[in-house]
């Protein structure tokens, strides 16, 4: 997606060869008009699949899922990372290891919000090692729902997540794939 | 707001006299069309004030702020509750005590995303004791910005936040104020 690549080049900040900061438009400040284009693009890419619900994980996935949901005209459900009184007792749960944070956390979704046989589209901001997507996939499977697709805004192509998920036969689409960020220079696939 | 009150009555769940669950449309599953109406309503209520940026806090505030930002045509910035590599070193920070969780947490905003003299509208899903809003207000003040208004979806009128903030002269508007939830029955103000 051309607009996204330009945005990454112009506003992203390469911290080191593994960390890209896009807090200017994607995960701290939100550029609403840009996110709307992201949502539209996901609908275009996934126009041929059935989607009953969009699943993401708090917090950075929420705005992206919201933007896309308007075009799919389906509800969003976001997995929670923290214990919450607003969560039901009846939940699907999976353990996710974060390489960035060096520790595991749990993702939880109320059983009310993913139903047997539904077609689920997972959306998230970044794909690196793929652990968050695998955790959400496990929740979809626990619900006996169908994983229709996985949409990612920025895939770090130099980490294993993309290959791992594609090798499993998952319908994964990334709007931008970065192959390297050596010496502060971003190379797209 | 009539639509919101109906939604609370029909889909909300009173857990006890202090806890209302609205995870069906506001803070776990997101009803996109409904949230769009919430966004439109905030614009209507705050149509006479200047807003350069909307400030909220992860996670439940994000979708609400996004929905409203479209009508104000301004960016959103959401305060982070966790340490993050995507945050700058240069941040505004405030400590917030959560009565729900019985512990304090920090809210952080990069100095890049709130500027001196800007007009800031704070939006959030719930107002109870008002500590989250006071924490965000402190961040606005640290930035020498101007707090134009505070918009809340659901105010728990039986807790002290609303009175506290109004007594301080804050331009606080809540789309629904609940005066009590005794015996499972919701009474609106």
Interface residues (C-beta under 8 A of the other chain):
Chain A: X15 X19 X21 X22 X23 X24 X27 X28 X29 X30 X31 X32 X35 X36 X58 X59 X62 X63 X65 X66 X67 X69 X70 X73 X74 X75 X76 X77 X78 X80 X85 X86 X87 X88 X100 X109 X110 X112 X113
Chain B: X15 X19 X21 X22 X23 X24 X27 X28 X29 X30 X31 X32 X35 X36 X58 X59 X62 X63 X65 X66 X67 X69 X70 X73 X74 X75 X76 X77 X78 X80 X85 X86 X87 X88 X100 X109 X110 X112 X113
